[in-house]
Amino acid sequence: MRKLQILGIACLALFSAGTIRAQGTAGVNNSELKGDYAFTFNGMTTGGSGGSTPFAAVGRFTSDGAGNLANGVLDTNGVGVPEKLIDQAFTGTYSIGADNRGVMNLNIPGGGKLAFVMMADGTAKFVEIDASGGNGTVGSGSMEKADTTAYSTSKIVGDYAFGVAGFDLSNNRTAIAGRMTANGAGTFTSGAADTNQSGTFTTLSIFASSYIVTDTSSGRGMLNLPPLAGGIPQNLNFVFYVANSGKIFAMESDAPSPATPLLNGTFLQQQTPLGGFSNASLNGGMVMYLTGRVGSGCGNNSGAAPNVLAGLLTGNAAGALTLTYDQNCGGAATSVTALGGTSTVDSNGRTGIHLGGSYLVAYLISSNQAFFVVPDSSVLFGFGDPQTTTALSNSSLSGAYTGLATVPMTLGVTIFSGEFTANGASPAGSISGSADIGAPSGASSGVSVSSTYSISSTPTNGRGTFTGSVGGSSAIIYVVSPTKFVVVPTSDPNPAVLMFEQ
């Protein structure tokens, strides 16, 4: 996607990397990618000087199931004219091997070669593998099946929660979580949002905005938000692509500046209970995973460093909460067990959470599912998924999983996508597979990787260890369900949240 040169493997500190393996029989599984897709990408670009600037992309395409892409359209945004494409048409080709890993080539200005891995539902997780010589873009993305019948302003109707995050021209981080009600005619009302701009936290309780699907053949549209992010008062303009009536991928189209961040994220339709959300909407476990960036002096980094966190937040439906979490700030690991707190849930889904001396805000999409934003200096931001109510152990993870390192906070973070198989054995399970890795210096494809895991249902359901052999690496795993888990490296000085889905 112009400079969409995505890469890496933040989990090299977790996995024992071995031989390089090929993709498998090329093209044998091309039929797995068939139909209409919307996609989103988040990352940063480097020109080889060691610095970075923000970059993002959103778009759509049609795949014929035989190795060809048509009707592609995308928008990109970054620093400088070469980084910005507007409503750019493209075609492309792809090939999917026997192990569900694929390679995709986009015919766009500047080129774009992607490595991706397919999931059973047709979703694909991807990285880009054409950076070299210290020049390129790091990041990660997702391609999701699109419903073309939802390519209409009238189909965007009802209550939506949203979360967007990114960096400004100086790599200062901003995150916004909120909610609005769409009337199906181009107006959002009853808006509420919480913003953290470089550590300055702001709450807005009432606002209105506008949206329109401008191209009913591609699902491309425009969305305008009032000044939510501080700085110079100005509206925030977004381009979006419809995945379905309940999900749109949005990217800020304003040029990044010291006052204007490049934000990227998702709008999800809320499943609002009859009578509205309440403390009863936090009933049971929610696995949360957050990412931020510290400016300096974090862990083993003297400069900027990632700050990542995963944990299990458990509510009792009456406003009482406990949180167990593991955090890695630049290589400095922290573990907290059963931290007590309270929640206040508004009927629109906005939730204020007090845990010990900390405060965070969530916007509920449904029960035990939410966007999170934290008023801290690293601007922690992320998501929470409802955890299955069953007891989770090693046997809960068995079969094939797609793995992805999520959005990097610094150039030191490397990114992977891959296909992995877990054996569910006890007392120690193993997971192994092939990962596609890239870096500004160049990519590696089909790296053989493996790790071991040990999961318990007590005292924290689904929490356990996830360990590789390179450099005595270590990590903590939180299981959402037998089909999904997240991993936080605890020894990596440049960590990312790692996501695995069956």
N, C-alpha and C positions, 0 to 999 in steps of 0.2 A: 504494500500500500504506500506507494512512493518510497519512503524511507522505512517501510515496515520491516525492519531487519531484526527480528525477534530471536531470543536465544537462551541457551544455557542449561544449568542444572544447579539450583540452589541446594539440592540435596546431595551433591557430591560428598559433603561431609557426613552423609547418612549411609550412602551405599558403597559397597565395595565394587569399583568399576573394574571390568575385565576386558575381554576382547571386543573388537568392533565387529558387529554382525550386520549383514545386509538386510534390506527391507523384507525379503522373502520374495515369492513369486510375484513379479510386478503385474499389477492390473487384475489379479485373480479375484479381488473383492471390490471392483469398481462399482458394482451395483449397490453397495452399502451407502454411497453418497448419491442420492437421487431425489430430485424435487427442488423446491424453493427454500433458500436459506437466508437468514439475516445473521450478521456477525458484528462483533465488537472487539477492539484491541486497545490496550493501554501500555505505554512504555516511555522510553526516553532515548534520545539520539546523542551519539558522541562523534566528534570529528577527529578523534585521535589525540586531542590535547589533554585528555584526562577529565575534562568537564563534560557536562551533559545538559540537554535542554528537553522539555517535555514534548511528547508526541502521542497522538491518538488517532484512531480511525473507526468508522462505522460504515456499514454498507450491506449489500445483498447480491445474490446471484442465483442462477438456475443451473442445476447439474443434471445431465442426461443419464447418469448411471453407467455410462460407457467411456468415461475419461474426459469429457468435455464440459466446459462452463460457458454459459451464454447469459445475456441480459444482465450482466454485472454492472453495478453502480456503486461508487463509494465516495466518501468525503474523508479527508485527512486534515489534521491541524498540527502545527508545530511552530517553531521559530524561523521566520524567514519565508520568502515566496516559494522556494523549492519544496518546502514541507507541506504546503497547502494545496489540496485538490478539492474542487467543488463539483459535485454531481458528475464525477468522472466515470464514463462508460468503460467497461473492460470485458474481455473474454479470457479464457484460460484453459489449461489442461491439468489432469491429475491422474495418479495411479496409486491404487491401494493394494498392499501385499497380503499374503496369507495370514500375517499376524495382526491385521487391522491397522497397521501404520501406513501412512500415505505421504506422498509428496505432491505439491500443487504449485503450478507456475501461473502467475497472473500477468497478463499483457497490459501493463500500465506504465506510465512514465517513471523511469528509474528502476523498473522491474520489481518483482516480488516472488521469492521462492519460499514456500511454507512447508514445514513438516507438521503433520497432524496425525491424530489417532482417533478412530471411530468408536462410538459407544453404541450399545444395542438399540437405543431409541433414535439413532440417526444423527445425534449431536456429535460434534467433533471439537476437540481441544487442539490448539495449534501454537507453533512457534515459527519464527522465520530463520532461515539458515543460509542467507546469502551475504552476510557481513564479512568483512575481511580487512586486514591491515590496520586495525584499530578504528575503522569507520563503520558505523552501523547503528542499529536501534535495538534495545533490549526491551522485552515486555512479554505479554501473554494475551491470548484471546480465545474466543469461543464462537463456533458456528452453530446455529440452532435452526431447526425446521421452521419455516415460516408459513403462516396461514394467509394466502392471498385474498381470501374473502374479507379479511380485516383491514385491507388497504383503503380505509375511508375514515374521514373525520368523525362520522357518525358512530363508528364502531369503538372509538375511544370514549367511553362513557362509564360513569360510576366513580367509586373511590379508588385512588391510587396512592401508594407510598413510593418514595423514591430515595435513591442514594447516589450521589456523585462526588468524585474526589479527583484531585490532581495538583499540579504545581504551576506557579507563575514563572515569569522570565528568570527570576533569581533562585528558582527551585525551593521557594517557600511553599509549604503544603497547605491546601484548603480542602475541607470536606463539608458536605451539606447533606443532612437527612431531613425528610419532611413528608408531607402528605397534601393532597388536593382532591377536589371533586370535579370531574369532567362532565359537562352537560351534553356532549355529543354534537355540539354546534360550534366548537372552537374556543370555549371559555372554561378555564379552571377557576373555581371559587373555593372558599373555606380553607385557604392555604395556611399551613403551619410549617415552620422549619426551624432547625437549629444548625448554626454554622460555626465551625472552628476555622478561623483564618490565622494561621501561624501563631496559635495560642490565644487568640482573642475570640471569646465565645459570645455568640449573639442568639437570642431567641426571638422569632417573629411569630405572633399568634394568629394574625389575620392578614391575608393578602390574596390578590387575584392575578391571573396570568392568562395567556392565550396560547393556542396551538392550532395547527392545520396540517392535514395530509395534502401536500402539494402535488404529488404524483401517485395516482391510484394504480399505476402499472408496476411501480417499484416499492410502494409503501414508504417512500421518503416524505418527510415532513419537517416543519419548523415549529419551534417552541420558544416562548419568551417568558422569562421570569423577572420579577422586580429585583432591585438591588438587595441581594441576600448576603453578599460576601464582604461587605465593608469596603474599605479603600475609597476610590473615587466613586461616588454614587452613579451607578449606571445599570441598565438592564443587562441580564445575562441571556444571550441568544444561543440556542441549541439547534442542531440538525439531528433528526432522529430517523430510525428505520423500524418499522413495525415487524415484530416476530409473530405476535398474535394480539388479540384484543386485550389480553391481560399482561403483555410484556412488550416494552419498546426499549431499544438501545439508543441512548442519547449522548451526543458529544457537543461541547461548547464550540461554537463557530467563531467567536470573537478572537482576535489576534492576542496571543499571550503577551503580557506586559508586567511591569512591577506591581500593577494594581489589579490585573485581570488574570486569574488562574485559568489553565486549560483543564476543564472538568470533563469527566467521562463517567457514565454509569447507566443505571437501569431504573425504569419506572415499572412497578408491579401492581396489578389490581388487588386491592384489599378485599379479603373475605370477611366483611364486617358482620359481626353477630347481630341478631335482632336486638335492638335497644342500644347497640354500640359496644365498643370494647370496654373491658373493666379488668380489675385485678384477677377475675376468674379466667382471663385469657392467658395468664401466666400460671399454668397448672401442670407441673411436671418439668422435665429436663429440656434444655435448649443448648446445643453446642454452638458456641460463638467463636469467631475467628476474626481478628483485627490486625491491621497493619498501619504503621506510622513511620516517621522519619525524624531522627534526632539530629540537630545541627552539628553538634560536636561533643567529644568527650564521653562517648557511650561505650562501655565495655572495652574491647580491644581496639577500638577505632579512635584515632585522635581527631578525625574529621567527621563528616556526615555518616550516619549509620542507620540501618533499618531497625525498627522496633516492632516485634511481632508477638502476638498473644493468641492462645486458644484456651478454652475452658468450658466447663459445664455450669450453666446457670439454672438453678432449680427453684421454681415457685410453688407456693402452697395454695394458690387461688384466692388468698385472703390478704395479699400484700407483703408477705414475708418471703425472703429470698436467701439462698446461699450460693456462693460462687467458689468453685475450685478452678484455678487456672495456672498455666505455665507461660512464662514470658522470656523472650530473649532480646535484649537491647545490645546490639553490636557485639555479641559474644558473652555478655553478662546475663546469666540465667537466674530466674526467680521462680519459685514455686510456692503457691499459697493454697491452703486447704480449708474448705468450709467457712469462708468469710461470710458473716451474716449481714443482712441488710433488708431494706424495704423498697417497695415500688408504689408509684402512684400512676395509674393508667387512666388517661382521659378517654372519653367516648370515641374520639377520632383516631385513637391508636397511639397518640404521643404518650410516652412512658418515661417518667423521671425515676431514676434508680440511684439509691444511696447505699453504698457498700463500704463499711468502715468509714474512713474519712474521704472516700472517693465518690465522685458523681459522674453518671453517664446518662445519655438519652437514647431511647430506642423508639422507632416508629414501627408498629406492628403491621404485618401483612395479613397474618392469621394467628391463631393461637400458637404461642411459642415459636414464632417466626418473625424476624425483624431486621431492619437496618439499625446500626449502632454508630453513634458519634460521641467522642469523649473530649471534654474541654481540657486537654493536656497540651504540653508544649510540642509533643511529637505528632499531634493530630491523629490519634488512633481512630480508625474507621473500618467498618466491616459489616458482617452479616451473622445471623443466627438461624440455625435449622432445628426443628423439633426432633428430639432424640426419641427413638423407639422406646416403648415402655417395658420391653423385655430385658432380662439380664443379659449383658454382653460379655463375651469371653473370646479366647482365641478361635474357637470354632465358629464364631459369628463372621469371621473374615475368611472366605473361601471362594475361589474362582477367579475370573478375569476382572481386572480393574484398569481403568484409564487413569494415569497420573499426570499432574500438571503443577508446576511452580507458579504461584500467582504473582500479581503485579510487583515488580521490583521497586525498591525505594532508592537504590543507588546503583552505580555502574558495577560495583563489586558483586552484586547479586547476579548469579547466572540462572538460566531458565531452562526447563526441560518439558517435554511431553513424551509419554511413552505408554506401553502396554505391559501390564504386570499380572502375575498369577500368584495368589496366596493359597497356602495349603491347609490352613486351619488347624494345624497340629498343636498339641499341648505336651509339655508346658511351654515350649517355644515354637512359634510358627515361623515360617519363612515366606518371603515374597521375592520374586525374581522376575526379570523381564528385560526388555530393550527400551532404551531412551534415546531420543534425538536431542542433541545438545548443541547450542551455538554460543558464540561469544564474538565481540567485535574483532578479535584476532582471527576468527574462523570457526567453522562448525565441525561437529563430530556426529556421525549418524549411526544408529544402531548399536550404541554402547551397551554391553551386557552388564547389568547391575543386579545387586541382591542385598537383602537385609533380613533381620529377624525381628519378631515382635512378641510381646507378652502382654495380654490384656486381662483386666479383672473387672468384675461387677461391683466389688467393694474395695475401699469405702466410696469410690467414685465410679459410677457405672460407665464402663467403656473406656476408662483411662488406662494407659499402659506405657511401656517402653518400646522404642523403635530404634534399632541399633545396627549400624554398619561397622566395617572393620577398618576403614581408611582413617588414619590419624586418631584412632580411639574415639570416633564420632559418636554422638548420642542425640536422641530426640524423644519427644513425648507424643503419643498418639491419643486422639479423642475420637471414638467411634460414634457416628450419628445413627447408623443403622447397618445391617449387613451389606447394604449397597453403597455406603458412603462413609469415609473417614477423613480426618485432617491430621496433619503432622506439623509440629513446631520443632525445628532443630534447636538444641540447647547449647551446642558448642561451636556452631558456625558464627564467625564474626560478621558475616553478611547474609543473614537468614531471610527466608521468605516463608509464608504459609504454603504448605504443600497440600494439594487437594487430590483425593482419589475417589473415583466413582465407578460403580460396576456397570 
